[in-house]
Amino acid sequence: MNTNSNNFLRTIKKFIYIVVLGITYTNLLSFTTPYSGQHNRISSDYGPRRYTNTQGVIIWDFHPAIDYNPKDGDADYGDPIRAVETGEIAKIELLGTAGWTIEIHSPSIANVQRKWRYLHLFGNKNMSNPRVAGDFELLYNSLNHQYYIRKNSSNGSFEEYRIGTVIKEGEEFAPTGNSGGDYKVHLDIRLNWIFNTDYGDNPLIYLNHGTGTVNYNKNGEHINMTDTVPIVNIENPPANYVFMQQDLTTKFPIKVTVNTEDCLDLDELDLWIYKNEKEENPAENWVHIGKAGEPTFRYGGKINENRGQTIRDYDETNKITGVRAITLNEDGKDRFIYYQTFKDLNLPAGKHKLVVIAEDVNGHTSSAQSSFYIVPSDYALYHSDTILPTPGPTGTPVAGTQYTNVVVKDLKQEPTEEPTEASGTVTPARSAVPSPTPEPEITEVPIKDYLKGVLYGLVGDANFSDGKYI
C-alpha cells in the first residue's frame, strides 16, 4: 500500500475517533510528549491544587494546564521543548504571569482544532539576559513588529521559528524557562486556553501519559505509556451508616477521595443513590446528588465542556461543597466533599446504596459503593424481634452492635398486625409487638331483655351462662 493510501486510512481513523470522542482511550489521536526519553515528569496536573506561595501562604487554585518538570524535577534552563503535534505557529507573545508563550494551531479534524499553548519560555526579568536560553534566542523583527525564535547549532547553522512556520510533531523549537514570575524552571502546556477568558481543555486527552516512560523506537515512532483508571474510596458515610432523624435534617458531608497518581487525568465525579439498593429502573430508583443534568463534580477538561460550579475549595466549618488536593504541593490525590441534606432527597425508610463514579478525560471509569440506612422518627432498627440500640450522635453504631442483617420498621402499627418492613431490607418480617390477651366476645341484646336479666339476678341464684333468661 502506498504512502498516500496509508495517510488516507490514518485520517479516516482519526475522524472516527473524534466522532465518538473519548469513549475509550486510544492512540489514534495520541501525540508525543514535550521532552525526549524519560524526562516527561508531570509536576502539576489539570484541576484543583494547593501550593505555598513565595509569602508562605497556602493557596487553592484551579490549574488549567499540565506542568512538566523534566529530568525528574531537576529541569535545566534552556532544555529544548518538542512540539506535541504538527501545527502552525499562530502567536509568540508575552502574557503577564504566563511569561513568554507560543501558540501552535494544529489541523482541524472533524471540526475540532487543537490550539496548543506553551508557557514560561525563556527567562524572567531578574536574569541578565532573559531572551537567551540554551541554543535558543528570542528576537524581534521591527519591520513587522513580531517576535521570533532562532535555534542555533554548533556548526553555525540555525533554524528560525516565526508566526506562520509549520512545526512537525517531535521537533525541538523552544526552550524551557521560568518567565512570567518567580517560578522554578518548568513547562506549562495548555490546550484551547484563552488568557483570562477560557480555562480550555485537559492536554492529556491527547498526550501520552501514565505509569512508565515515553521513548522513541528504532523507527522513530513514539511508544505509549500505560493509562490507568482512577481509584475511588468513600470516606463518609462509612459502611452501614445509620441516618437518624437528626442526620436527615442537617447538611451531611459526603466525603470521597480519588487517586489518579498513575494517570493524572481525572475529569468527573458523580454521586448517585440507589433507593432500596435497586439498580434496575434508574428513572424510578436512582437519585442523583447535585445539579440536574450535570455530574456532581466536573473539571471541564473534555472538549467543549464547562467546569462545574462545585469546583472550588471546600469549607468544613461553614459546610461549603468543594474539592481539594489532599497533599500540599502534590497532585494525583483529591478529596471531594458534598454537603447534602438527606431529607431533601425524599428517600423512604430502609436500606439504600451510595454509588460514586469517577471518569477521566479518556473515558476510563471506576466506582465505589457503600450501603446506609434511613431511620426517620417513629421508625427503629430491628434484628428479628429485638430493637437495636440507638446509634450515637453522629449516626455511627453503638460500640459492640453490628448493624448488619437488620431491618427498619415502623413503630406506628396496630397491636394485632405484623409490623411492615421498609423496602430494601434483608431479613423476613417478624412481629416486634406482642399481641395482648384476646377480649371476650360481646353479644348485643335488646334493652328490655337486658333489664329482665338484671332483675332475675337480683332475686336469686341466676345463671346467665346459657342465656336462658335473655
DODOKOL-931515 format. One record per residue: residue in one letter; x, y, z negated of N, C-alpha, C in turn. Coordinates in steps of 0.2 Angstrom, whole numbers, plus 5000, padded with zeros to 4 digits. Example, Ala and Ser with C-alpha at 12.3 -4.5 7.8 and 13.67 -1.06 7.14 Angstrom:
<sites>
a506649724961506249784961506649844961s506449894965506849954964506450004961
</sites>
This chain:
<sites>
m500449945000500050005000500450065000n500350115004500750175005500650224999t501050274999501050324993500450364993n500150384999499550414999498950374996s498950314998498450274995498450264988n499050254985499150254978498950314974n499150374977498950434974498150444974f497850424980497150424980496750384975l497050324974496750274969496850304962r497450334961497550364954497050424953t496950464958496450524957495750494956i495550444959494850414958494850394951k495350354948495350334941495350384936k495650444938495650504933494950534933f494650534939493950564940493450524936i493550454936493050414932493150424925y493750434923493950444916493650504913i493650554917493350624915492650614914v492350584919491550574919491350544912v491750494910491550454904491950484898l492150544898492650574894492750544887g493250514885493450504878493050444875i492750404879492350344876492950294873t493450284877493950244874494650274876y495150274872495750294873496150254879t496250284885496650254890497250304892n497650274896498250314898498050344906l497450344908497350364914497450444915l497350474909497550544908497950554902s498450514902498950514896499550544898f499750604895500350634898500950624893t501550654895502150644892502150684885t502650684881502650724875503250774877p503250834873503650884875504450874873y504550824870505350804869505450734871s506150724873506350664875506450614869g506450554871506650494866506250494860q506550494854506250484848506150544844h506150604848506150664844505450704844n504950664845504250684845503850684839r504150704833503850704827503350764826i502750744825502150794824502250814817s502350874816502450904809501750934806s501250954811500650984809500150964814d499550934812499050914816498550964818y498050944822497450994823496950984818g496751034815496251034809496451074803p496151064798496251104792496951084789r497251124786497951114782498051164777r498451144772498651184766499351194766y499651254765500351264765500551324760t501151324758501351384754501651434759n501451494758501751544762502351574759t502651624762503351654760503251684753q502651704751502551734745502351684739g502351624741502251564736501551554735v501051584739500351574739500151514743i499651474740499451414744498851444748i498951424755498451454760498051394763w497451404764497051354768496851384775d497051354780496851374787496651324791f496451334797496251284802496751294808h497151244809497651244814497451214820p497351254825497051234832497651214837a498051174834498651154838498951094836i499451064839499951014837500651044837d500951044831501651064830502051004830y502651014834503150964835503750994832n504050954827504750974824505250914826p505550924832505950874835506550854830k506850794832507450774828507250754821d506650724820506450704813506450764808g506150824811506150884806506750924806d507250914810507850954810507950984817a507451024819507451054825508051094826d508351094832508851144834508651194838y508851254836508651314840508851304847g508451314852508551304859508451234862d508251194858508151124861507651124867p507751094872507351104878506651074877i506151104880505451084880505251054886r504950994887504750974893503950984894a503850994900503151014902502750944901v502150944898501750884896501350864902e501250914907500850894913501050944918t501050914924501250964930500651014930g500951074932500551134932500851194934e500551254935500751314937500851364931i501351404931501451454926500951514927a500551524922500051574923500251644919k500551634913500751684909501351674905i501751724904502351724900502251794896e502151784889502051844886502151844878l502151894875502251904868501651914865l501351864860500751874857500751874849g500951924846500851934839501251874836t500851844831501151794827501351724831a501051724837501151664841501851674844g502151734844502851744847502751744855w503351724858503451714865503051654867t502651654872502251604874502251594882i502151534884502051514891501351484892e500951504896500351464898500351434905i500251364905500351324911499651294913h499351314919498751284921498851224925s498551164923498551104927497951094932p498051054937497551054942496851024939s496351054941495651034938495450964941i495250924936494950854938494250854936a493850834940493050834938492850894935n493050954937492851024934493151034927v493650994925493951004919494751024920q494851084918495551114919495851114912r496551094912496851104906497351154906k497251204901497751264900498151254894w498851234896499251214890499651284888r499651294882500051354879500551334874y501151354876501751334872501951394868l502051394861502151454857502751444853h502951504851503551514847504251504850l504251514857504851504861505351564859f505951544860506551594859506551614851g506851674850506951684843506551744840n506551754834506151804831506651874830k506251924828506551994829507152004824n507251954820507851964815508551934818m508451904824509051874827509451924831s510051914831510451964835510351964842n510151904845509951904852509451854853p508851874851508251834851508051804858r508251834864508051814870508551764874v508951734870509451684872509351624867a509251564870509151504866509451444870g510051424868510251364871510451384878d510251344883510351364890509851404893f509451434889508851474892508951554890e508751594895508651664894507951694896l507751744892507151774893507251844897l507051854903507251904907506651944909y506752014911506152054913506352084920n505752074924505852104931505452174931s505852224931505552294931505152304937l505252274943504852284949504152264948n504052204946503352184945503052174938h503552204933503352204926503152144923q503552094925503452024922504051994919y503951954914504451914911504551854915y505151824915505351754917505851724913i505951664914506451624911506951594916r507551594914508151574918508451514913k508551454917508851404914509551394917n510051404913510751394916511051324915s511451304920511851244920512551254919s512851204917513551204915514051224921n513751204927514151214933514051274937g513651324933513551394935512851404939s512551344941511851354944511351364939f510751384941510251404937509551384940e509051384936508351374938507951434935e507451464939507051514936506351494936y506051514931505351494930504951564929r504551574934504151634934503451624935i502951674934502251664935502151644942g501851584943501651554949502151494951t502651484947503051424948502751364946v502751314950502451244948502951204944i502851184939503251144935503051064935k503451024935503250954935503250924928e502850874927502750844921503450814919g503750824913504350804911504950854912e504850904916505350954917505450994912e506151004910506351054905506351124907f505951164904505851234906505851294901a505851274895505851324890506251304883p506451344879506751324873506351324867t506551284862506151284855506451344851g505951374848506151434844505751444838n505751504836505351524830505151604830s504951624836504751694837504051694835g503851754833503151774830503151784823g503651754819503651764812504251724809d504251724802504751694798504651614798y504751584804504551514804505151474804k505051404803505551354804505551344812v506151324815506151314822505651254823h505151264828504751214830504351234836l503951184839503551194845502851194843d502451244844501651244843501351234850i501051184852500751174858499951174857r499651204862498851214861498551204868l497951184868497551164874496951204875n496851244880496251284881496151334876w496651364873496651404867496651474870i496251524867496251594869496451634863f496951674863497151714857496551754854n496451744847495951774843495251764846t495151714850494451704853494251634852d494651584855494451514855494951474852y494751424848495251384845495451334850g495051314855495251274860495151194858d495551154861495451084861496051044858n495950984855496550954852496950924858p497650944858498050914863498150844864l497950804858498050734858497550694861i497050734864496550704869496950674875y497550704876497850684882498650664881l498950684876499650674874499750604871n500250574873500450514870500550524862h500350484858500350494851500250434847g500450424841500350374836500950344833t500850284830501450254827501950234833g502650244831503150224836503450284840t503750274845504050324849503850324856v504050374859503950384866504650384870n504650354875505350354879505150344886y505650344890505550334897505950264899n505550224903505850164905506350174911k506650124914507150124919506850154926n506150154926505850184932505650254931g505850284925505650354924504950364922e504550304920503850304918503850314910h503350354907503350354900502950304897i503150284891502850224888502450254882n501850224882501350254877501550224870m501350274865501450244858500750214856t500750184850500150144848499650194844d499050204847498550244843498150204839t497950224833497550184828496950214826v496550184823495850204821495950244814p495550294812495550324805495350274800i495650284794495450234788495050274784v494450254782493950294778493850254772n493850304766493650274760493150324756i492650294753492150334750492350334742e492550394740492750404733492150414728n491550444731491050464727490350464731p489850434730489750394724490050324724p490250304718490550234718490050184720a490250114721489850064722489250054717n488650044719488050034715487950094710y488150154712487950204708487250214707v487050244701486350244699486150324699f485750344703485450414703484850414699m484950444693484350454688484050524690q483550544687483150604688483550664688q484050664683484450724683484950734689d485150674692485550674698485250704704l484550684704484250694710484050764712t484050804706483850874707484450924707t485050904707485650944707486050924713k486550974714487050964720487550904718f487450854722487950794720488450794725p489150794723489650794728489850724731i489650714737489850654741490550664743k491050624741491750634742492050574747v492350594752492650544757493350564759t493750514759494450534761494550494768v494950524772495150494779495850494780n496150444782496850434783496950424790t497350474793497550464801498250484802e498650454797499350474797499650444803d499450384806499650354811499450374818c498950424818498750454825498650524824l498450554819498350624818497850654823d497350624825496850644830496150644828l496050654821495350654818494950704821d494250694823493850744825493150754822e492850694820492250704817492150654811l491750674806491550634800490750644800d490450584800489650584800489450544794l488950574790488650544784487950524785w487750454784487050434785486850394779i486250384778485950344773485450294776y485550234775485050184777484550164771k483950194772483450184767483350104766n483350084760483250014758483749974761e484350004763484849964766484649934773k484149964776483949934783484249974788e484549934793484949954798484549964805e483949924805483549924811483149984811n482850004816482350054817482650124814p483250144817483550204815483050264814a482650274819482150334818481750334812e481650274809481250264803481650264797n482250224797482550204791483250244790w483450284795484150314794483950394792v484350414788484350484786484950514787h485050574790485650604792485750654787i486450664785486650714780486950774784g486750834783487050884787486550914792k486850964796486450994801486150944806a485550954808485250914813485550914820g485650864823485950864830486750874830e487050874824487750884824488050834819p488750814820489050774814489050814808t489150784802489150814796489750864796f490350834798490950874799491250864806r491450924809491750914816492250974817y492850944819493450994820493351034827g492951004831492951034838493451024843g493850964842494450954846494350924853k493650904854493550874861493350934866i493350914872493250964877492550994877n492451064877491851094877491451084870e491751074865491451054858491651114853n491151134850491251184845491351154838r491751194834491951174827491351184823g491251134818490651134814490751194808q490151214806490151264801490451234794t490451174793490651144787491451134786i491751154792492551154792492751214788r492851214782493051264778493351234771d493651274767493951244761493351234756y493351174753492851164748492951194742d492451204738492551234731492151194726e492451154722492151114717491851154711t492051214710491751254704491151274706n491051304713490451334715490051294719k490251224720489951174724489751194731i490351214734490351234741490651174746t490251154751490451094755491051114759g491551074760492151084765492551024765v493151044768493650994769494351024767r494850974765495451004763495950944764a496550964766497150924767497350904760i497350834758497450814752498150834749t498650824753499350844751499650904754l499850944750500151014752500651004757n500651044762501151044767501250984771e500750934771500750874774500150864778d500150824783499550804787499350734787g498750724789498550654790498050624785k498050654779497550634774497150694772d496450684774495950744772495450714767r495250764763494650744758494050794760f493550754761492850794763492450794757i492150844755491550844750490950884753y490450844752489750874755489350874749y489050934747488650944741487850934744q487550874741486850864743486450854737t485850884738485350874733484950814735f484950754732484650694735483850704735k483550744730482850744730482650774737d483050814741482850844747482850784753l483150734751483150684757482550634757n482050644751481450604751481550534751l482050504748482150434748481750404743p481450344744481050304740481450274734a481150254728481450224723481750154726g482350134724482650074726483350074728k483550034732484250024733484350044741h484850094742485050114748485750114750k485950134756486650124758486950184761l487450214758487850264761488350244767v488250264773488750244778489150304781v489750304781490150354783490550334790i490550374795490850354801491350414803a491950394805492450434807492650424814e492750474818492950464825493450514827d493950494831494450534833494350564840v494750604843494650634849494650584855n494950524854494950474859494450424859g493950434854493350394854493450334849h493950324846494050274841493650284835t493250234832492850244826493050194821s492850214815492950164809492450194804s492250154799491750164795491850134788a491450164783491450134776490750144774q490550094769489850104766489850084759s489350114755489350094748488550104746s488350054742487650054740487550094734f486950114733486750154727485950144726y485750164720485050154718484750224716i484150234718483750294716483250274711v483250304705482850284700482550354697p481950374700481650434698481350424691s481050484688480650474682480150424683d479950394677479350344677479650274681y480250274683480550204685481050184681a481250124681481850094677482150044681l482750024679483149974682482949904678y482849854681482649784678483149734681h483349684676483649624678483149574675s482849534680482249494678481749534674d481649514668481149554664481449604659t482049614659482449654655482549724658i482349774654482549844656483249854654l483649874659484449884658484549954654p485049954651485250024648485250074653t485050134650485050194655485750214656p485950224663486650244665486850314661g487450324661487750384657487550444661p487750504658487550564661487750584668t488250544670488450554677488250504682g487750464680487450414684487950344684t488450344680488850284680488550234675p488750174677488450114672488650124665v488250104661488450094654489050044653a489550054649490050004648489749934647g490049884650489849814649489249794653t488849844656488249824660488449824667q488249764671488449754678487749774681y487749824685487149844689487249814696t487149744696487149704702486549664701n486249644707485649604707485049624703v484949694703484449724699483949754704v483349774701482849804704482549864701v482249904705481949964702481249964702k480949964696480149954695479850014693d479250024695478850074692478550054685l478650104680478350094674477650104673k477350144678476650154678476250104681q476150044678475749984680475249974675e474649944678474149914674474449854670p474249844664474549794660474449724663t473949714666473749644669474049634676e474449684678474649674685475449664685e475649634690476349624691476649684693p477249704690477549764692477749764700t477749814703477949814710478649834711e479049794715479749814716479749874721a480249914721480349964726480649924732s480549954738480849914744481549914744g481849864746482649864746482949824741t482549804736482849764730483049694732v483349664727483649604729483449544725t483049544720482849494716482049484716p481749424715481049424715480749464710a480049484711479749524706479449484701r479549504695479349464689479049524684s478549494680478149544676478649564670a478649634669479049664664478649684658v477949684659477549704653477049644652p477149614645476649554644475949574644s475549534646474849544646474549534639p474049574637473849574630473349514629t473149494623472649434622471949454625p471649404629471049424633470449444628e470049494630469549514626468949474627p468449454622467849414623467449444628e467049404632466649424637466049454633i465749514636465149544633464549534637t464049504634463449494638462949554637e462649574643462149634642461449604641v461049634636460349614634459949674633p459249664634458849714633458849744626i458649804625458749834618458249804613k457649784616457149754611457349684609d457649644613457949584611458449594606y458949644607459449654603459249674596l458649714595458449734589458049674585k457749634589457449574586457949524583g458549524586459049484584459349504577v459349574577459649604571459249594565l458549594566458049584561458049514558y458149464563458149394561458849384557g459349424559459949414555459949444548l459549494547459449524540459049474535v458649434538458149394534458349324532g458849304535459049234534459749214537d459849144537460449114540460349104547a460449164551460349164558460949144561n460949104567461549084571461449114578f461849154580461749184586462149154592s462549104590463049074595462749044601d462149024600461748994606461249044609g461249104606460749154609460049134609k459849084604459149064604458649124601y458949174598458549224595458449284600i458849274606458849334611458349324616
</sites>
